[in-house]
Amino acid sequence: MKYVLYVRKSTEEDDRQVLSIEAQLAELSLYSAKEKFDIVASFEEAKTAKEPGRTKFAEMLSYIESGKAEGIISWHPDRLARNSVDGGKIIHLVDRGLIRSLKFPTFWFEPTPQGLFMLNIAFGQSKYFSDNLRENVKRGLRQKIRNGVWPGWAPAGYLNNLKTRGIDVDNAKAPKVRKLFELYATGAYTLNSLANWCKENGLRGNRDKELRISTVHHVLKNILYIGLMKYNGEVFEGTHEPILTKKLFDRVQEILAQRGKNRRAKRRTFAFSGFLTCGTCTCAITAELQKGHTYYRCTKKKQKCDERYIREEKLTEQMRGFLQKVSLSSQDTEKCLAALNSEEARAKEESQGEVQQLKTQTADLDTKLEKLLDAYLTDALSTAEYAAKKEKLVNEKVRVQEKTTDIETKGVSWLEPAREFVLSLNQATVLLSRNEKSEMTAFLKTIGSNHVLRNREFVFDPKPHYARAAAPCAAASSDLQFPNWCREPDSNW
C-alpha cells in the first residue's frame, strides 16, 4: 500500500513553533521505517486547521483521489483536521474506499464502522479543543482589557513589555509619533506627505515595517495614543501612559473627517479644485487649462453669472498675500513661546479653584459610569446602547482629566492652544518658502471657512484669532504684546 506523509504546524511565522515540523518528520520517519510503509509523497504545511482552505491539504486529497496513494501517515488526527469540513472530507474518502488506511503513532484506526466512529470522535475532540481554547483566549483578552491592559501588539510609539504583559512608551519613537500628529493637525500635510516624512525621519512600525499611507491613516485614528482602548466596539480606559493630548487627537480627527468626504474622480488634478465657490451665485469654481495656463472660473450651473475667470498665478499670489499677513518668523515664534512660558508660572497660582471643579466633574462622571453599568446589567440597555453611552462618558472623562492635568502642570487651559496658534503662524512662514499649493489649500481650510472667488478676488472668513493676526495693527506691531491679547475664553480658540 502506498502512503503520503502529512505534517503541519499552526502558524506561518518562521520564528514560532520552529521545531514542530522537524520533530514530526523525525518521529514519522522512524515510525515508517519501523513499520516498513511505502511513502510516495510528503506534504508540509504551516497553517491552522481551525478553518477550511489549506492549500497543501487540498493537494494531498487530490493526490489520493487520483489513485496515486491509498493511505495517510500523520502524527495525530488533529494534524489533519480541527474543523468539521476537513474532517468530513477524510471520512468521506474512507467511505468511498479511496483511503484504505490512516496511520498515526499515537492513535489507532481501521477502516471499519468502529474505526470510523473513533475517528469521528477524534476529529470532534480536536474541534472541541480549538473551540474551547479560542473561548479561553477571548476570556483572557476581555479581562486584560477590563484591567486597562492592551492585549495585542503595541502600535508605533509603544513597546510590548514581556514582564508586565502590557505596553510601555517607546522613548525613541514616541516623540516622532507625537510630531506626526502635530504636523497633520496644522492642516498643511497630506497622508502621502506624512508617509514620506516617516520614511525620511526613520519612523517605522514595531515590526520594522515601513509606515505606508494606510498605516499612517490607522495611526492617526488610534485612540490608544490618548490612553483609551477600543475592543469589540466598546471603549475602555487604559493604564498605559498617553502619548498625545485629547485636544490634539480630536483636531486630527476633524481634519480626517473633512478630507474623508467622497469626491468625484477627475481626469486632471488642479491645485484649487473643490476648494472655492463663486461669491456671486455660490456655484463651484472649476479649473481648465488654456494655452499652457490654468484658469479658474464659475461653473454657472445654477444661473447666469458674470463672474470672470482668474489665472492660477494671480490666485496663488492672493493666497500667499494672506499667508504673509499671518506668518511669524522663527525668531518671533521663539519670543512668543518664551512669553507664554513666563505667563505659565503665574497662571498656575490662579487656577486652583478651576482644578477643584474639574475634579468634581470627574467624580460625577465615575458615578454615571457605575450607574450606566448597573442599568446594563439589569437589561435596561442593549449592548449597542451601553457601548455608545459608555464611549461618550469615557471620552468626556478623559477630556476633563486632561484639562485638569493641563491646568495643574502647565497653567490655565488657553496656554496650550495659544502655543499651537503661534506654531501655526510659523507654519505659514514654512508654507511660503515651500510654495506647495496643495498644502497651502489645506492650511487655509484649517484656519477659516467660506472660501469664495468674488470679482477675481480670493476672500474667506478666517477664524477670529487669525483675522486679528492679519489685521494691519497686528502686522504693524513690533513689541509682540502677545500674552495680553491672547488671554481670552477658550471657545475663541
C-alpha positions as CSV (number, residue, x, y, z in Angstrom):
1,M,0.0,0.0,0.0
2,K,1.3,3.5,-0.9
3,Y,1.2,6.3,1.7
4,V,1.5,10.0,1.8
5,L,3.1,11.8,4.7
6,Y,1.4,14.9,6.1
7,V,2.9,17.2,8.7
8,R,1.5,20.6,9.9
9,K,2.2,23.4,12.3
10,S,-0.4,26.0,13.2
11,T,1.4,29.3,12.3
12,E,3.1,30.6,9.2
13,E,5.7,32.6,11.2
14,D,9.2,31.2,10.9
15,D,10.2,32.1,14.4
16,R,7.2,30.3,16.1
17,Q,6.8,26.6,16.6
18,V,10.2,26.2,14.9
19,L,10.8,22.6,15.9
20,S,7.2,21.4,15.2
21,I,7.6,20.3,11.6
22,E,11.1,19.0,12.2
23,A,10.0,16.9,15.2
24,Q,7.0,15.4,13.4
25,L,9.2,14.5,10.3
26,A,11.8,12.8,12.6
27,E,9.1,10.8,14.5
28,L,7.2,9.8,11.5
29,S,10.3,8.8,9.6
30,L,11.3,6.4,12.4
31,Y,7.7,5.1,12.6
32,S,7.5,4.5,8.9
33,A,10.9,2.8,8.7
34,K,9.9,0.5,11.6
35,E,6.6,-0.4,10.1
36,K,8.1,-0.5,6.5
37,F,5.5,1.8,5.0
38,D,5.9,2.8,1.3
39,I,5.9,6.6,1.3
40,V,5.4,8.1,-2.2
41,A,4.8,11.8,-1.3
42,S,5.2,14.2,1.5
43,F,3.2,17.3,2.3
44,E,4.3,20.0,4.8
45,E,2.0,22.9,5.8
46,A,2.3,25.9,8.2
47,K,-1.4,26.9,8.6
48,T,-4.1,26.5,11.2
49,A,-6.6,23.7,10.7
50,K,-9.4,25.6,12.6
51,E,-10.9,26.8,9.2
52,P,-11.1,25.0,5.8
53,G,-8.9,26.2,3.0
54,R,-5.4,24.7,3.5
55,T,-3.6,24.5,0.2
56,K,-1.3,21.5,0.9
57,F,-4.2,19.6,2.5
58,A,-6.3,20.1,-0.7
59,E,-3.3,18.9,-2.8
60,M,-2.9,15.8,-0.7
61,L,-6.6,14.9,-1.1
62,S,-6.4,15.4,-4.9
63,Y,-3.3,13.2,-4.9
64,I,-5.2,10.4,-3.2
65,E,-8.3,10.8,-5.3
66,S,-6.2,10.4,-8.5
67,G,-5.2,7.0,-7.2
68,K,-1.5,7.7,-6.5
69,A,-1.8,6.7,-2.9
70,E,-4.2,4.9,-0.6
71,G,-3.2,5.9,2.9
72,I,-2.0,8.8,5.0
73,I,0.6,8.9,7.8
74,S,0.4,11.8,10.3
75,W,1.3,12.4,13.9
76,H,-2.3,12.6,15.2
77,P,-5.8,13.2,13.7
78,D,-5.7,16.8,14.9
79,R,-2.9,17.4,12.3
80,L,-5.3,16.5,9.6
81,A,-8.4,18.4,10.7
82,R,-9.7,20.7,13.5
83,N,-12.9,21.6,11.7
84,S,-16.0,19.7,10.6
85,V,-15.5,20.3,6.8
86,D,-12.0,18.9,6.5
87,G,-12.8,16.0,8.9
88,G,-15.8,15.2,6.8
89,K,-13.7,15.0,3.7
90,I,-11.4,12.5,5.2
91,I,-14.2,10.3,6.4
92,H,-16.0,10.6,3.0
93,L,-12.8,9.4,1.2
94,V,-12.7,6.4,3.6
95,D,-16.3,5.6,2.9
96,R,-15.6,5.7,-0.8
97,G,-12.6,3.3,-0.4
98,L,-10.1,5.9,-1.7
99,I,-8.4,6.0,1.7
100,R,-7.8,2.4,2.9
101,S,-5.5,3.2,5.8
102,L,-4.7,6.0,8.2
103,K,-1.6,5.6,10.3
104,F,-0.8,7.6,13.5
105,P,1.9,6.8,16.1
106,T,-0.4,8.0,18.8
107,F,-3.8,6.8,17.5
108,W,-5.3,3.6,16.3
109,F,-7.5,3.4,13.2
110,E,-9.0,0.7,11.0
111,P,-11.5,1.3,8.1
112,T,-14.3,-0.4,9.9
113,P,-17.6,1.1,11.4
114,Q,-15.9,1.1,14.8
115,G,-12.8,2.7,13.4
116,L,-14.8,5.4,11.6
117,F,-16.7,6.1,14.8
118,M,-13.5,6.5,16.8
119,L,-12.0,8.8,14.0
120,N,-15.2,10.9,14.2
121,I,-14.7,11.2,17.9
122,A,-11.0,12.2,17.5
123,F,-11.9,14.9,14.9
124,G,-14.7,16.1,17.2
125,Q,-12.3,16.3,20.2
126,S,-9.8,18.3,18.1
127,K,-12.5,20.7,17.1
128,Y,-13.7,21.0,20.7
129,F,-10.2,21.7,21.9
130,S,-9.8,24.5,19.3
131,D,-13.2,26.0,20.1
132,N,-12.6,25.8,23.9
133,L,-9.1,27.3,23.5
134,R,-10.5,30.2,21.5
135,E,-13.1,31.0,24.1
136,N,-10.5,30.8,26.9
137,V,-8.2,33.2,25.0
138,K,-11.1,35.6,24.4
139,R,-12.0,35.5,28.0
140,G,-8.4,36.3,29.0
141,L,-8.3,39.2,26.5
142,R,-11.5,40.6,27.8
143,Q,-10.2,40.5,31.4
144,K,-6.9,42.2,30.3
145,I,-9.0,45.0,28.7
146,R,-11.1,45.4,31.8
147,N,-7.9,45.7,33.8
148,G,-6.8,48.5,31.4
149,V,-4.0,46.5,29.7
150,W,-3.8,46.4,25.9
151,P,-3.7,42.7,24.9
152,G,-2.4,43.0,21.4
153,W,0.7,44.2,19.5
154,A,1.8,47.6,20.6
155,P,1.5,50.3,17.8
156,A,4.3,52.5,16.8
157,G,5.4,54.7,19.7
158,Y,4.9,51.9,22.3
159,L,6.7,48.6,23.2
160,N,5.3,45.3,24.4
161,N,6.5,44.6,28.0
162,L,7.0,40.9,28.2
163,K,7.2,41.0,32.1
164,T,4.0,43.0,32.8
165,R,2.3,41.8,29.6
166,G,1.3,45.5,29.0
167,I,2.8,48.3,26.8
168,D,5.3,51.0,27.6
169,V,6.2,54.2,25.9
170,D,9.0,53.8,23.3
171,N,11.2,56.8,24.1
172,A,12.8,56.7,20.7
173,K,9.6,56.6,18.6
174,A,7.0,58.4,20.8
175,P,8.3,61.9,20.0
176,K,8.2,61.1,16.3
177,V,4.6,59.8,16.6
178,R,3.6,63.0,18.5
179,K,5.3,65.1,15.8
180,L,3.3,63.2,13.2
181,F,0.0,64.2,14.8
182,E,1.2,67.8,15.2
183,L,2.1,68.1,11.5
184,Y,-1.2,66.7,10.4
185,A,-3.1,69.0,12.8
186,T,-1.6,72.1,11.1
187,G,-3.7,71.1,8.0
188,A,-0.7,71.6,5.8
189,Y,0.2,67.9,5.3
190,T,-1.5,65.1,3.5
191,L,-1.2,61.4,4.4
192,N,1.1,60.9,1.4
193,S,3.5,63.7,2.6
194,L,3.4,62.2,6.2
195,A,4.3,58.8,4.9
196,N,7.3,60.4,3.2
197,W,8.1,62.2,6.4
198,C,8.1,58.9,8.3
199,K,10.5,57.4,5.7
200,E,12.8,60.4,5.9
201,N,12.8,60.5,9.7
202,G,13.1,56.8,10.3
203,L,9.7,56.2,11.9
204,R,8.8,52.6,11.3
205,G,6.4,50.1,12.9
206,N,7.3,47.9,15.8
207,R,8.0,45.0,13.4
208,D,10.3,47.3,11.5
209,K,7.8,47.7,8.7
210,E,7.6,50.9,6.7
211,L,4.6,53.2,7.6
212,R,2.7,53.5,4.3
213,I,-0.3,55.8,3.7
214,S,-2.9,53.3,5.0
215,T,-0.8,52.6,8.1
216,V,-0.3,56.3,8.8
217,H,-4.1,56.7,8.5
218,H,-4.6,53.9,11.0
219,V,-2.1,55.5,13.4
220,L,-3.9,58.9,13.2
221,K,-7.2,57.2,14.2
222,N,-5.8,55.0,17.0
223,I,-7.3,56.1,20.4
224,L,-4.6,54.1,22.2
225,Y,-2.4,57.2,22.0
226,I,-4.7,59.2,24.3
227,G,-4.9,56.4,26.9
228,L,-8.1,54.7,25.7
229,M,-8.6,51.3,24.1
230,K,-11.4,50.1,21.8
231,Y,-12.2,46.4,21.9
232,N,-15.2,44.8,20.2
233,G,-16.8,48.3,19.7
234,E,-16.5,49.2,23.4
235,V,-14.2,51.9,24.8
236,F,-12.1,51.2,27.9
237,E,-9.7,53.3,30.0
238,G,-6.1,52.1,29.7
239,T,-3.4,52.0,32.3
240,H,-0.6,52.9,29.8
241,E,0.9,56.4,29.5
242,P,-0.8,58.5,26.8
243,I,1.5,60.0,24.1
244,L,-0.9,62.7,22.9
245,T,-3.4,65.2,24.4
246,K,-7.0,64.6,23.6
247,K,-7.3,68.1,22.1
248,L,-4.6,67.3,19.6
249,F,-6.1,63.9,18.8
250,D,-9.6,65.5,18.3
251,R,-8.2,68.1,16.0
252,V,-6.6,65.4,13.8
253,Q,-10.0,63.6,13.7
254,E,-11.7,66.7,12.5
255,I,-9.2,67.1,9.6
256,L,-9.5,63.4,8.7
257,A,-13.3,63.8,8.6
258,Q,-13.1,66.9,6.4
259,R,-10.7,65.2,3.9
260,G,-12.6,61.9,4.0
261,K,-15.6,63.2,2.1
262,N,-16.2,61.5,-1.2
263,R,-15.2,63.4,-4.2
264,R,-15.8,62.6,-7.9
265,A,-12.8,61.4,-9.7
266,K,-11.4,64.0,-12.2
267,R,-9.3,63.5,-15.3
268,R,-6.9,66.3,-14.4
269,T,-6.0,67.4,-10.9
270,F,-5.8,71.2,-10.3
271,A,-4.4,72.7,-7.1
272,F,-7.5,74.6,-6.0
273,S,-10.3,72.4,-7.5
274,G,-13.1,71.7,-5.0
275,F,-11.8,74.5,-2.7
276,L,-13.6,77.6,-3.9
277,T,-17.1,78.7,-4.6
278,C,-18.4,81.6,-6.6
279,G,-19.1,84.7,-4.5
280,T,-21.9,85.8,-6.8
281,C,-24.0,82.7,-7.4
282,T,-22.5,80.2,-4.9
283,C,-21.7,77.7,-7.6
284,A,-18.5,75.7,-7.5
285,I,-15.3,77.1,-9.1
286,T,-13.8,74.9,-11.7
287,A,-10.5,74.9,-13.5
288,E,-9.4,74.5,-17.1
289,L,-6.1,74.5,-19.0
290,Q,-5.8,77.1,-21.8
291,K,-2.6,77.8,-23.8
292,G,-0.4,76.4,-21.1
293,H,-2.0,78.3,-18.2
294,T,-4.6,77.2,-15.6
295,Y,-7.7,79.4,-15.3
296,Y,-10.4,79.2,-12.6
297,R,-14.0,80.2,-13.3
298,C,-17.6,79.8,-12.1
299,T,-19.4,76.7,-13.4
300,K,-22.6,78.8,-13.8
301,K,-24.8,75.7,-13.2
302,K,-27.5,77.5,-11.2
303,Q,-27.9,80.7,-13.2
304,K,-26.2,83.1,-15.5
305,C,-23.2,84.5,-13.7
306,D,-21.0,87.4,-14.7
307,E,-18.1,86.3,-12.6
308,R,-14.9,86.3,-14.7
309,Y,-12.0,83.9,-14.8
310,I,-8.7,84.3,-13.0
311,R,-5.3,82.8,-13.7
312,E,-3.8,80.4,-11.2
313,E,-0.7,82.5,-10.7
314,K,-2.7,85.6,-9.7
315,L,-4.9,83.5,-7.4
316,T,-1.9,81.9,-5.8
317,E,-0.4,85.4,-5.1
318,Q,-3.6,86.5,-3.3
319,M,-3.5,83.4,-1.1
320,R,0.2,83.9,-0.4
321,G,-0.6,87.5,0.5
322,F,-2.9,86.4,3.3
323,L,-0.3,83.8,4.5
324,Q,2.2,86.6,4.6
325,K,-0.1,88.6,6.9
326,V,-0.4,85.8,9.4
327,S,3.2,84.4,9.1
328,L,5.5,84.6,12.0
329,S,9.3,84.2,11.7
330,S,11.1,81.6,13.7
331,Q,12.7,84.4,15.8
332,D,9.4,86.0,16.7
333,T,7.9,82.5,17.3
334,E,10.6,81.8,20.0
335,K,9.8,85.2,21.6
336,C,6.1,84.5,21.8
337,L,6.6,81.0,23.2
338,A,9.1,82.4,25.8
339,A,6.4,84.9,26.8
340,L,3.8,82.2,27.2
341,N,6.2,80.1,29.3
342,S,6.7,83.1,31.7
343,E,2.9,83.5,31.9
344,E,2.5,79.9,32.8
345,A,4.0,80.1,36.3
346,R,1.7,83.0,37.3
347,A,-1.3,81.2,35.8
348,K,-0.8,78.1,37.9
349,E,-1.5,80.0,41.1
350,E,-4.8,81.4,39.8
351,S,-6.1,78.0,38.6
352,Q,-6.7,76.1,41.9
353,G,-10.4,76.8,42.0
354,E,-10.9,75.5,38.5
355,V,-9.0,72.4,39.2
356,Q,-11.3,71.6,42.1
357,Q,-14.4,72.0,39.9
358,L,-12.8,69.7,37.3
359,K,-12.1,67.0,39.9
360,T,-15.7,67.2,41.0
361,Q,-16.8,66.7,37.4
362,T,-14.5,63.6,37.2
363,A,-16.1,62.1,40.3
364,D,-19.6,62.8,38.8
365,L,-18.6,61.0,35.6
366,D,-17.4,58.0,37.5
367,T,-20.7,57.8,39.3
368,K,-22.5,58.0,35.9
369,L,-20.4,55.2,34.5
370,E,-21.3,53.0,37.5
371,K,-25.0,53.7,37.1
372,L,-24.7,53.0,33.4
373,L,-23.1,49.6,34.1
374,D,-25.9,48.8,36.6
375,A,-28.5,49.7,34.0
376,Y,-26.8,47.4,31.5
377,L,-26.6,44.5,34.0
378,T,-30.3,44.8,34.7
379,D,-31.0,44.6,30.9
380,A,-32.3,48.2,30.9
381,L,-29.9,48.9,28.0
382,S,-28.9,46.9,24.9
383,T,-25.2,46.2,24.3
384,A,-25.1,48.8,21.5
385,E,-26.7,51.5,23.6
386,Y,-24.4,50.7,26.5
387,A,-21.3,50.8,24.3
388,A,-22.3,54.2,22.8
389,K,-23.2,55.8,26.1
390,K,-20.0,54.5,27.7
391,E,-17.8,55.7,24.9
392,K,-19.3,59.2,25.3
393,L,-18.8,59.3,29.1
394,V,-15.3,57.9,28.9
395,N,-14.2,60.4,26.3
396,E,-15.7,63.2,28.4
397,K,-13.8,61.9,31.5
398,V,-10.5,61.8,29.5
399,R,-11.1,65.3,28.4
400,V,-11.8,66.6,31.9
401,Q,-8.8,64.7,33.4
402,E,-6.6,66.0,30.6
403,K,-7.8,69.5,31.2
404,T,-7.1,69.1,35.0
405,T,-3.6,67.8,34.4
406,D,-3.0,70.6,31.8
407,I,-4.0,73.3,34.4
408,E,-2.1,71.7,37.2
409,T,1.1,71.3,35.2
410,K,1.0,74.0,32.6
411,G,-1.4,76.7,33.7
412,V,-4.9,77.7,32.5
413,S,-6.4,75.9,29.5
414,W,-5.8,78.7,27.0
415,L,-2.0,78.4,27.2
416,E,-1.7,75.2,25.1
417,P,-4.0,76.4,22.3
418,A,-2.0,79.6,22.3
419,R,1.2,77.7,21.8
420,E,-0.5,75.8,18.9
421,F,-1.7,79.0,17.4
422,V,1.8,80.5,17.5
423,L,3.3,77.4,15.9
424,S,0.6,77.6,13.2
425,L,1.7,81.1,12.4
426,N,5.2,79.9,12.0
427,Q,3.8,77.1,9.7
428,A,2.5,79.8,7.4
429,T,6.1,81.0,7.0
430,V,7.2,77.5,6.1
431,L,4.4,77.2,3.5
432,L,5.5,80.5,1.9
433,S,9.0,79.1,1.5
434,R,7.9,75.7,0.2
435,N,5.2,77.1,-2.2
436,E,3.2,73.8,-2.3
437,K,-0.3,74.7,-3.5
438,S,-2.0,71.6,-2.1
439,E,-0.5,72.2,1.4
440,M,-1.4,75.9,1.1
441,T,-5.0,74.9,0.4
442,A,-5.2,72.5,3.3
443,F,-3.8,75.2,5.7
444,L,-6.4,77.8,4.5
445,K,-9.2,75.3,5.1
446,T,-7.9,74.8,8.6
447,I,-7.8,78.4,9.6
448,G,-11.1,79.5,8.1
449,S,-14.2,78.8,6.0
450,N,-16.4,80.0,3.2
451,H,-13.6,80.3,0.7
452,V,-15.0,82.2,-2.3
453,L,-13.9,83.9,-5.5
454,R,-15.6,87.3,-6.0
455,N,-14.6,89.9,-8.6
456,R,-11.4,88.0,-9.3
457,E,-10.5,88.3,-5.6
458,F,-10.0,85.4,-3.2
459,V,-11.8,86.1,0.1
460,F,-12.8,83.9,3.0
461,D,-13.8,84.0,6.7
462,P,-10.7,83.4,8.8
463,K,-11.1,82.3,12.4
464,P,-11.2,85.2,14.8
465,H,-7.6,84.9,16.1
466,Y,-6.2,84.6,12.5
467,A,-8.3,87.6,11.5
468,R,-6.7,89.6,14.3
469,A,-3.3,88.4,13.4
470,A,-3.8,89.5,9.8
471,A,-5.2,93.0,10.8
472,P,-3.0,96.0,9.9
473,C,-2.5,96.9,13.6
474,A,-1.2,93.4,14.4
475,A,1.0,93.4,11.4
476,A,2.5,96.8,12.3
477,S,3.1,95.9,15.9
478,S,6.7,95.3,16.8
479,D,6.6,94.9,20.5
480,L,4.8,91.5,20.4
481,Q,2.5,92.0,23.4
482,F,1.2,88.5,22.8
483,P,0.2,87.4,26.3
484,N,-2.0,90.4,26.8
485,W,-4.3,89.9,23.7
486,C,-4.3,86.1,23.7
487,R,-5.8,85.6,27.2
488,E,-9.4,85.1,26.1
489,P,-12.1,82.5,26.6
490,D,-11.2,79.0,25.4
491,S,-14.1,79.0,22.9
492,N,-12.3,81.5,20.8
493,W,-9.6,79.0,20.1
